[in-house]
Amino acid sequence: MRNHRALLLLWRFLATAAKKRSRRQNEVFCSATRDIEGMISIEALGPEEWKVTVTGAARTEHRVRVRAAVIEDLFAEKPPSVEKLIEESFRFLLEREPNTAILPSFDLPVIARYFPEYSREIAKRIRGCK
Protein backbone atom coordinates (compact mmCIF):
# COMPACT_ATOMS: atom_id res chain seq x y z
CA MET A 1 0.00 0.00 0.00
CA ARG A 2 2.85 2.39 0.81
CA ASN A 3 4.47 1.71 -2.57
CA HIS A 4 1.21 2.50 -4.31
CA ARG A 5 0.86 5.77 -2.41
CA ALA A 6 4.49 6.73 -3.07
CA LEU A 7 4.02 6.07 -6.79
CA LEU A 8 0.85 8.15 -6.82
CA LEU A 9 2.63 11.07 -5.11
CA LEU A 10 5.55 10.78 -7.55
CA TRP A 11 3.18 10.74 -10.51
CA ARG A 12 1.37 13.87 -9.24
CA PHE A 13 4.70 15.64 -8.72
CA LEU A 14 5.93 14.77 -12.22
CA ALA A 15 2.62 15.78 -13.85
CA THR A 16 2.66 19.15 -12.06
CA ALA A 17 6.31 19.75 -13.01
CA ALA A 18 5.59 18.91 -16.67
CA LYS A 19 2.68 21.37 -16.78
CA LYS A 20 4.81 24.14 -15.27
CA ARG A 21 7.66 23.43 -17.70
CA SER A 22 5.27 23.46 -20.65
CA ARG A 23 3.82 26.84 -19.53
CA ARG A 24 7.32 28.30 -19.12
CA GLN A 25 8.40 27.06 -22.57
CA ASN A 26 5.31 28.64 -24.14
CA GLU A 27 5.99 31.94 -22.33
CA VAL A 28 9.59 31.90 -23.60
CA PHE A 29 8.41 31.16 -27.14
CA CYS A 30 5.76 33.90 -27.07
CA SER A 31 8.23 36.50 -25.79
CA ALA A 32 10.88 35.41 -28.31
CA THR A 33 8.47 35.81 -31.20
CA ARG A 34 7.71 39.36 -30.10
CA ASP A 35 11.35 40.19 -30.91
CA ILE A 36 10.56 39.44 -34.56
CA GLU A 37 7.55 41.80 -34.63
CA GLY A 38 7.74 44.27 -37.47
CA MET A 39 10.33 42.27 -39.39
CA ILE A 40 7.76 40.39 -41.49
CA SER A 41 5.27 41.94 -43.90
CA ILE A 42 2.88 39.91 -46.04
CA GLU A 43 1.11 40.97 -49.23
CA ALA A 44 -1.37 38.85 -51.22
CA LEU A 45 -0.40 38.44 -54.87
CA GLY A 46 -3.24 36.10 -55.79
CA PRO A 47 -5.60 33.58 -54.25
CA GLU A 48 -2.78 31.17 -53.30
CA GLU A 49 0.38 33.28 -53.53
CA TRP A 50 1.89 35.86 -51.18
CA LYS A 51 4.92 38.10 -51.13
CA VAL A 52 6.73 38.07 -47.81
CA THR A 53 9.26 40.79 -47.06
CA VAL A 54 11.66 40.23 -44.19
CA THR A 55 13.59 43.19 -42.88
CA GLY A 56 16.62 42.08 -40.90
CA ALA A 57 20.32 42.74 -41.35
CA ALA A 58 19.41 42.47 -45.04
CA ARG A 59 16.00 42.96 -46.64
CA THR A 60 14.70 39.90 -48.50
CA GLU A 61 11.56 39.11 -50.50
CA HIS A 62 10.01 35.69 -50.83
CA ARG A 63 7.09 34.32 -52.86
CA VAL A 64 5.13 31.75 -50.89
CA ARG A 65 2.37 29.54 -52.23
CA VAL A 66 -0.23 28.14 -49.84
CA ARG A 67 -2.95 25.88 -51.17
CA ALA A 68 -6.21 25.54 -49.22
CA ALA A 69 -5.59 21.78 -48.90
CA VAL A 70 -2.39 22.50 -46.96
CA ILE A 71 -4.28 24.48 -44.33
CA GLU A 72 -6.91 21.74 -44.09
CA ASP A 73 -4.17 19.10 -43.62
CA LEU A 74 -2.45 21.05 -40.85
CA PHE A 75 -5.57 22.33 -39.08
CA ALA A 76 -8.67 20.15 -39.13
CA GLU A 77 -10.37 22.42 -36.57
CA LYS A 78 -10.28 26.22 -36.44
CA PRO A 79 -7.88 26.93 -39.31
CA PRO A 80 -5.94 30.18 -38.98
CA SER A 81 -5.90 32.88 -41.62
CA VAL A 82 -3.36 32.28 -44.35
CA GLU A 83 -1.51 35.42 -43.27
CA LYS A 84 -1.21 34.14 -39.69
CA LEU A 85 0.08 30.78 -40.93
CA ILE A 86 2.67 32.46 -43.16
CA GLU A 87 3.76 34.84 -40.41
CA GLU A 88 4.23 32.03 -37.87
CA SER A 89 6.00 29.93 -40.49
CA PHE A 90 8.49 32.72 -41.13
CA ARG A 91 9.01 33.20 -37.40
CA PHE A 92 9.75 29.47 -37.23
CA LEU A 93 12.27 29.81 -40.06
CA LEU A 94 13.91 32.93 -38.65
CA GLU A 95 14.56 31.15 -35.36
CA ARG A 96 16.58 28.59 -37.30
CA GLU A 97 18.30 30.53 -40.10
CA PRO A 98 18.91 34.08 -41.30
CA ASN A 99 16.39 35.57 -43.71
CA THR A 100 19.02 35.47 -46.47
CA ALA A 101 19.04 31.64 -46.24
CA ILE A 102 15.26 31.31 -46.78
CA LEU A 103 14.33 30.21 -50.30
CA PRO A 104 13.19 33.08 -52.54
CA SER A 105 10.17 31.12 -53.78
CA PHE A 106 8.53 28.01 -52.33
CA ASP A 107 5.35 26.14 -51.45
CA LEU A 108 4.74 26.29 -47.71
CA PRO A 109 4.93 22.47 -47.19
CA VAL A 110 8.57 22.56 -48.41
CA ILE A 111 9.54 23.83 -44.94
CA ALA A 112 8.84 20.34 -43.53
CA ARG A 113 11.44 18.83 -45.90
CA TYR A 114 14.15 20.94 -44.30
CA PHE A 115 12.71 20.97 -40.77
CA PRO A 116 10.78 17.74 -40.00
CA GLU A 117 9.37 19.23 -36.77
CA TYR A 118 7.64 22.05 -38.70
CA SER A 119 4.12 20.57 -38.98
CA ARG A 120 3.93 19.67 -35.30
CA GLU A 121 5.52 22.94 -34.16
CA ILE A 122 3.42 25.24 -36.35
CA ALA A 123 0.20 23.68 -35.06
CA LYS A 124 1.37 24.29 -31.46
CA ARG A 125 2.30 27.89 -32.25
CA ILE A 126 -0.99 28.74 -33.91
CA ARG A 127 -2.94 27.28 -30.97
CA GLY A 128 -0.60 28.65 -28.27
CA CYS A 129 0.09 32.36 -28.84
CA LYS A 130 -2.60 34.91 -29.43
Z-matrix of the N, CA and C atoms (Angstrom, degrees):
N
C 1 1.447
C 2 1.523 1 111.20
N 3 1.355 2 116.03 1 -39.42
C 4 1.466 3 118.80 2 179.47
C 5 1.525 4 111.33 3 -65.71
N 6 1.339 5 116.80 4 -37.60
C 7 1.462 6 119.91 5 178.21
C 8 1.521 7 111.04 6 -62.77
N 9 1.319 8 115.38 7 -41.30
C 10 1.457 9 120.31 8 178.94
C 11 1.528 10 110.57 9 -62.18
N 12 1.301 11 116.64 10 -44.65
C 13 1.468 12 121.23 11 -179.90
C 14 1.530 13 111.00 12 -65.75
N 15 1.329 14 116.93 13 -41.19
C 16 1.461 15 121.24 14 178.73
C 17 1.528 16 110.31 15 -63.18
N 18 1.325 17 116.80 16 -42.05
C 19 1.465 18 120.48 17 177.67
C 20 1.522 19 111.36 18 -63.81
N 21 1.319 20 116.73 19 -40.80
C 22 1.454 21 121.05 20 178.68
C 23 1.532 22 111.04 21 -62.67
N 24 1.333 23 116.86 22 -44.21
C 25 1.470 24 120.90 23 177.76
C 26 1.521 25 111.14 24 -63.55
N 27 1.333 26 117.22 25 -41.46
C 28 1.464 27 121.37 26 178.14
C 29 1.524 28 110.31 27 -63.13
N 30 1.319 29 116.93 28 -43.96
C 31 1.458 30 120.94 29 179.42
C 32 1.527 31 110.98 30 -61.00
N 33 1.333 32 117.27 31 -44.52
C 34 1.473 33 121.13 32 178.06
C 35 1.522 34 111.16 33 -60.86
N 36 1.338 35 116.09 34 -43.38
C 37 1.460 36 120.67 35 179.45
C 38 1.526 37 110.84 36 -60.86
N 39 1.346 38 116.31 37 -47.76
C 40 1.465 39 120.51 38 -179.00
C 41 1.527 40 111.86 39 -64.96
N 42 1.310 41 117.88 40 -39.26
C 43 1.466 42 121.48 41 178.91
C 44 1.524 43 110.75 42 -64.22
N 45 1.325 44 116.59 43 -43.05
C 46 1.471 45 120.86 44 178.72
C 47 1.529 46 110.42 45 -64.88
N 48 1.320 47 117.13 46 -43.00
C 49 1.474 48 121.06 47 179.63
C 50 1.523 49 110.73 48 -63.46
N 51 1.329 50 117.52 49 -40.08
C 52 1.467 51 121.10 50 179.52
C 53 1.528 52 110.96 51 -64.42
N 54 1.337 53 116.97 52 -41.27
C 55 1.469 54 119.88 53 178.37
C 56 1.519 55 111.36 54 -63.43
N 57 1.340 56 116.66 55 -42.93
C 58 1.465 57 120.38 56 179.42
C 59 1.519 58 110.58 57 -63.94
N 60 1.332 59 117.03 58 -42.40
C 61 1.463 60 121.17 59 -179.60
C 62 1.517 61 109.85 60 -63.82
N 63 1.323 62 117.37 61 -43.14
C 64 1.453 63 121.61 62 179.52
C 65 1.526 64 110.98 63 -61.19
N 66 1.354 65 117.20 64 -43.08
C 67 1.466 66 121.34 65 178.07
C 68 1.529 67 110.93 66 -62.17
N 69 1.340 68 116.11 67 -44.13
C 70 1.471 69 120.29 68 179.86
C 71 1.522 70 110.93 69 -63.36
N 72 1.352 71 117.91 70 -42.13
C 73 1.454 72 120.85 71 179.13
C 74 1.524 73 110.44 72 -62.49
N 75 1.327 74 117.76 73 -40.63
C 76 1.457 75 121.16 74 179.02
C 77 1.526 76 110.57 75 -65.70
N 78 1.343 77 117.31 76 -39.79
C 79 1.464 78 120.50 77 178.33
C 80 1.524 79 110.43 78 -63.65
N 81 1.335 80 116.75 79 -41.35
C 82 1.468 81 120.67 80 178.57
C 83 1.511 82 109.46 81 -63.67
N 84 1.349 83 117.86 82 -45.54
C 85 1.452 84 121.08 83 179.19
C 86 1.523 85 110.76 84 -59.77
N 87 1.334 86 116.89 85 -48.42
C 88 1.465 87 120.24 86 -177.11
C 89 1.523 88 111.33 87 -61.95
N 90 1.328 89 118.08 88 -39.60
C 91 1.463 90 119.42 89 179.44
C 92 1.525 91 110.67 90 -72.70
N 93 1.331 92 117.99 91 -33.48
C 94 1.464 93 120.59 92 178.73
C 95 1.522 94 110.60 93 -67.24
N 96 1.327 95 117.80 94 -37.21
C 97 1.450 96 119.17 95 -179.01
C 98 1.521 97 111.33 96 -71.11
N 99 1.320 98 117.81 97 -24.30
C 100 1.466 99 119.17 98 176.48
C 101 1.528 100 111.16 99 -65.15
N 102 1.342 101 117.55 100 -25.99
C 103 1.455 102 120.74 101 178.32
C 104 1.525 103 111.40 102 -65.82
N 105 1.317 104 117.39 103 -22.47
C 106 1.458 105 122.36 104 -178.16
C 107 1.529 106 111.13 105 -89.95
N 108 1.332 107 117.64 106 -10.54
C 109 1.465 108 121.84 107 -179.99
C 110 1.521 109 110.50 108 -47.64
N 111 1.309 110 115.80 109 137.69
C 112 1.455 111 120.23 110 175.99
C 113 1.512 112 114.23 111 83.52
N 114 1.319 113 117.86 112 -11.08
C 115 1.462 114 120.82 113 179.63
C 116 1.523 115 111.68 114 -83.43
N 117 1.331 116 117.13 115 -22.53
C 118 1.460 117 121.98 116 -171.62
C 119 1.523 118 109.71 117 -115.13
N 120 1.334 119 116.53 118 125.60
C 121 1.467 120 119.57 119 172.22
C 122 1.527 121 107.99 120 -125.85
N 123 1.324 122 115.06 121 142.76
C 124 1.462 123 121.16 122 -173.41
C 125 1.518 124 109.08 123 -125.96
N 126 1.329 125 115.82 124 133.55
C 127 1.466 126 121.85 125 -179.78
C 128 1.525 127 108.78 126 -133.07
N 129 1.325 128 117.14 127 128.00
C 130 1.469 129 121.17 128 178.17
C 131 1.520 130 109.62 129 -71.42
N 132 1.329 131 116.15 130 132.92
C 133 1.461 132 121.74 131 176.38
C 134 1.523 133 110.92 132 -106.91
N 135 1.314 134 116.09 133 -20.02
C 136 1.458 135 122.62 134 -178.77
C 137 1.513 136 108.09 135 -172.78
N 138 1.320 137 117.02 136 -173.43
C 139 1.464 138 118.89 137 -176.50
C 140 1.537 139 113.86 138 -64.83
N 141 1.322 140 118.00 139 -26.85
C 142 1.469 141 119.89 140 -178.44
C 143 1.522 142 112.68 141 -131.10
N 144 1.322 143 117.69 142 19.16
C 145 1.463 144 120.36 143 -178.00
C 146 1.530 145 110.60 144 -137.09
N 147 1.344 146 115.12 145 136.84
C 148 1.454 147 121.83 146 -178.35
C 149 1.512 148 110.23 147 -132.29
N 150 1.323 149 114.35 148 150.66
C 151 1.466 150 120.57 149 171.58
C 152 1.518 151 106.79 150 -103.06
N 153 1.330 152 115.06 151 127.14
C 154 1.462 153 120.76 152 179.21
C 155 1.519 154 107.23 153 -115.14
N 156 1.325 155 115.51 154 124.76
C 157 1.461 156 121.12 155 177.13
C 158 1.520 157 107.50 156 -109.03
N 159 1.322 158 115.49 157 128.34
C 160 1.456 159 121.28 158 178.89
C 161 1.515 160 107.99 159 -115.88
N 162 1.313 161 115.80 160 122.22
C 163 1.455 162 121.23 161 179.34
C 164 1.523 163 107.84 162 -105.52
N 165 1.302 164 115.75 163 108.42
C 166 1.460 165 121.85 164 178.13
C 167 1.512 166 107.44 165 -132.59
N 168 1.324 167 117.03 166 -138.39
C 169 1.462 168 120.66 167 174.82
C 170 1.530 169 108.50 168 -60.23
N 171 1.336 170 115.06 169 -34.26
C 172 1.463 171 121.81 170 173.93
C 173 1.526 172 107.39 171 -128.56
N 174 1.307 173 116.70 172 150.48
C 175 1.469 174 121.36 173 178.75
C 176 1.526 175 107.80 174 -92.03
N 177 1.344 176 116.18 175 128.60
C 178 1.462 177 120.24 176 179.55
C 179 1.524 178 110.04 177 -128.75
N 180 1.334 179 115.43 178 152.71
C 181 1.463 180 121.63 179 176.24
C 182 1.517 181 108.53 180 -122.15
N 183 1.324 182 115.33 181 142.27
C 184 1.453 183 121.36 182 -176.61
C 185 1.523 184 108.83 183 -137.45
N 186 1.314 185 117.12 184 140.92
C 187 1.465 186 122.17 185 173.70
C 188 1.523 187 107.05 186 -103.39
N 189 1.321 188 115.17 187 123.11
C 190 1.464 189 120.86 188 -175.95
C 191 1.524 190 108.89 189 -121.41
N 192 1.325 191 115.37 190 130.42
C 193 1.455 192 120.61 191 176.45
C 194 1.530 193 109.14 192 -106.20
N 195 1.328 194 114.58 193 132.28
C 196 1.469 195 120.89 194 179.13
C 197 1.518 196 107.61 195 -132.68
N 198 1.307 197 116.00 196 113.11
C 199 1.453 198 121.41 197 178.02
C 200 1.542 199 108.89 198 -86.71
N 201 1.311 200 116.54 199 149.27
C 202 1.469 201 121.26 200 -179.22
C 203 1.524 202 111.07 201 -57.57
N 204 1.328 203 117.34 202 -35.27
C 205 1.466 204 121.23 203 -179.72
C 206 1.528 205 111.58 204 -62.30
N 207 1.324 206 116.79 205 -31.77
C 208 1.471 207 120.74 206 178.92
C 209 1.520 208 110.14 207 -64.32
N 210 1.320 209 116.44 208 -45.01
C 211 1.463 210 120.71 209 179.77
C 212 1.524 211 109.78 210 -64.34
N 213 1.319 212 117.12 211 -41.10
C 214 1.465 213 120.64 212 178.86
C 215 1.531 214 111.16 213 -63.92
N 216 1.341 215 117.35 214 -37.47
C 217 1.468 216 121.14 215 178.99
C 218 1.525 217 111.45 216 -66.73
N 219 1.329 218 116.53 217 -41.14
C 220 1.465 219 120.58 218 -177.48
C 221 1.525 220 112.59 219 -77.74
N 222 1.332 221 116.59 220 -35.06
C 223 1.465 222 121.00 221 -172.70
C 224 1.525 223 110.45 222 -132.79
N 225 1.317 224 116.00 223 93.41
C 226 1.462 225 120.26 224 179.04
C 227 1.530 226 110.45 225 -67.59
N 228 1.341 227 115.99 226 -38.71
C 229 1.462 228 121.29 227 179.66
C 230 1.527 229 109.33 228 -112.27
N 231 1.292 230 116.63 229 145.01
C 232 1.467 231 123.45 230 175.50
C 233 1.534 232 113.26 231 44.56
N 234 1.322 233 117.97 232 66.05
C 235 1.464 234 118.65 233 178.49
C 236 1.527 235 111.07 234 -66.74
N 237 1.331 236 116.67 235 143.36
C 238 1.462 237 119.85 236 178.53
C 239 1.526 238 110.09 237 -78.21
N 240 1.313 239 116.39 238 171.19
C 241 1.463 240 118.96 239 172.79
C 242 1.532 241 107.41 240 -68.00
N 243 1.302 242 115.85 241 155.43
C 244 1.465 243 119.85 242 179.47
C 245 1.526 244 109.53 243 -61.00
N 246 1.321 245 116.81 244 -39.38
C 247 1.465 246 120.34 245 -179.60
C 248 1.529 247 111.34 246 -61.67
N 249 1.330 248 117.12 247 -41.63
C 250 1.465 249 121.05 248 178.54
C 251 1.524 250 110.31 249 -64.32
N 252 1.324 251 117.12 250 -42.29
C 253 1.460 252 121.31 251 178.46
C 254 1.530 253 110.94 252 -62.28
N 255 1.313 254 117.09 253 -44.17
C 256 1.469 255 120.67 254 179.25
C 257 1.525 256 110.13 255 -65.06
N 258 1.322 257 117.15 256 -45.52
C 259 1.461 258 120.59 257 -179.48
C 260 1.533 259 110.90 258 -59.05
N 261 1.324 260 117.39 259 -48.78
C 262 1.467 261 120.28 260 179.98
C 263 1.522 262 111.05 261 -65.27
N 264 1.320 263 116.92 262 -34.53
C 265 1.466 264 120.42 263 178.01
C 266 1.521 265 110.69 264 -65.10
N 267 1.321 266 117.33 265 -40.22
C 268 1.461 267 119.77 266 177.88
C 269 1.529 268 111.21 267 -70.70
N 270 1.309 269 117.59 268 -35.04
C 271 1.467 270 119.44 269 174.70
C 272 1.526 271 109.46 270 -60.87
N 273 1.326 272 115.89 271 -44.34
C 274 1.461 273 122.31 272 176.97
C 275 1.530 274 109.84 273 -55.56
N 276 1.325 275 116.05 274 -48.95
C 277 1.468 276 120.37 275 -179.02
C 278 1.530 277 112.12 276 -64.37
N 279 1.329 278 116.23 277 -43.05
C 280 1.466 279 119.94 278 -177.18
C 281 1.524 280 112.96 279 -67.47
N 282 1.316 281 117.53 280 -21.56
C 283 1.463 282 120.61 281 174.79
C 284 1.524 283 111.24 282 -74.47
N 285 1.338 284 116.29 283 -16.07
C 286 1.455 285 121.04 284 -174.68
C 287 1.526 286 114.45 285 -113.13
N 288 1.322 287 116.95 286 -20.17
C 289 1.467 288 120.11 287 -177.39
C 290 1.528 289 109.68 288 -157.96
N 291 1.321 290 116.94 289 157.96
C 292 1.469 291 119.04 290 177.68
C 293 1.533 292 110.20 291 -70.68
N 294 1.320 293 116.30 292 156.87
C 295 1.459 294 119.58 293 -178.92
C 296 1.530 295 112.40 294 -59.91
N 297 1.307 296 118.10 295 -27.07
C 298 1.467 297 121.27 296 179.47
C 299 1.526 298 112.18 297 -70.66
N 300 1.333 299 118.04 298 -15.79
C 301 1.469 300 121.63 299 179.02
C 302 1.526 301 112.17 300 -92.58
N 303 1.328 302 117.97 301 -9.53
C 304 1.468 303 121.46 302 -179.95
C 305 1.526 304 108.53 303 -76.31
N 306 1.327 305 115.98 304 136.40
C 307 1.466 306 121.00 305 -178.95
C 308 1.527 307 111.05 306 -55.01
N 309 1.327 308 118.16 307 142.93
C 310 1.468 309 120.08 308 -179.38
C 311 1.529 310 113.39 309 -71.75
N 312 1.337 311 116.84 310 -24.17
C 313 1.455 312 120.72 311 -179.67
C 314 1.526 313 108.37 312 -150.81
N 315 1.339 314 116.60 313 129.14
C 316 1.459 315 119.31 314 -178.98
C 317 1.525 316 111.73 315 -164.56
N 318 1.336 317 114.88 316 159.92
C 319 1.461 318 122.26 317 170.48
C 320 1.514 319 106.44 318 -85.16
N 321 1.303 320 117.63 319 138.79
C 322 1.466 321 121.56 320 -175.39
C 323 1.537 322 114.22 321 -51.08
N 324 1.350 323 119.77 322 -40.91
C 325 1.467 324 119.29 323 -178.94
C 326 1.534 325 114.28 324 -62.60
N 327 1.327 326 118.31 325 -15.45
C 328 1.472 327 121.62 326 179.02
C 329 1.529 328 110.66 327 -60.80
N 330 1.325 329 117.44 328 -28.33
C 331 1.469 330 120.90 329 -179.64
C 332 1.530 331 110.23 330 -55.10
N 333 1.331 332 117.21 331 -39.53
C 334 1.471 333 120.94 332 -178.15
C 335 1.524 334 112.37 333 -65.72
N 336 1.322 335 118.60 334 -23.63
C 337 1.476 336 120.62 335 176.11
C 338 1.522 337 110.72 336 -67.14
N 339 1.324 338 116.13 337 -37.46
C 340 1.462 339 120.97 338 -178.77
C 341 1.526 340 112.34 339 -87.39
N 342 1.340 341 115.38 340 -31.68
C 343 1.467 342 121.32 341 -178.22
C 344 1.529 343 108.07 342 -130.91
N 345 1.335 344 117.86 343 92.74
C 346 1.469 345 121.36 344 -175.43
C 347 1.526 346 114.34 345 -57.37
N 348 1.332 347 118.04 346 -23.97
C 349 1.465 348 120.80 347 -178.99
C 350 1.532 349 112.49 348 -80.85
N 351 1.325 350 117.77 349 -3.51
C 352 1.467 351 121.95 350 -173.58
C 353 1.533 352 113.47 351 -54.43
N 354 1.320 353 117.88 352 -53.02
C 355 1.478 354 120.37 353 -174.85
C 356 1.522 355 111.92 354 -58.99
N 357 1.316 356 116.12 355 -44.59
C 358 1.469 357 120.05 356 179.84
C 359 1.532 358 110.46 357 -67.39
N 360 1.326 359 116.01 358 -44.37
C 361 1.469 360 121.20 359 -176.38
C 362 1.526 361 111.83 360 -68.08
N 363 1.323 362 117.77 361 -40.48
C 364 1.467 363 119.37 362 -177.23
C 365 1.528 364 110.46 363 -67.53
N 366 1.317 365 116.89 364 -35.73
C 367 1.470 366 119.56 365 177.47
C 368 1.536 367 110.00 366 -64.00
N 369 1.333 368 116.87 367 -41.59
C 370 1.475 369 120.59 368 178.11
C 371 1.520 370 110.47 369 -62.90
N 372 1.320 371 116.70 370 -43.51
C 373 1.467 372 121.10 371 -177.69
C 374 1.519 373 111.61 372 -62.88
N 375 1.307 374 116.12 373 -45.87
C 376 1.461 375 120.45 374 -177.33
C 377 1.531 376 109.60 375 -63.52
N 378 1.325 377 116.88 376 -40.26
C 379 1.473 378 120.42 377 179.47
C 380 1.528 379 111.43 378 -74.29
N 381 1.357 380 117.45 379 -32.96
C 382 1.465 381 121.26 380 -168.74
C 383 1.510 382 117.33 381 -83.04
N 384 1.297 383 119.37 382 -45.24
C 385 1.477 384 121.62 383 -174.13
C 386 1.508 385 110.14 384 -106.04
N 387 1.307 386 114.41 385 132.68
C 388 1.464 387 120.02 386 178.11
C 389 1.510 388 109.09 387 -104.56
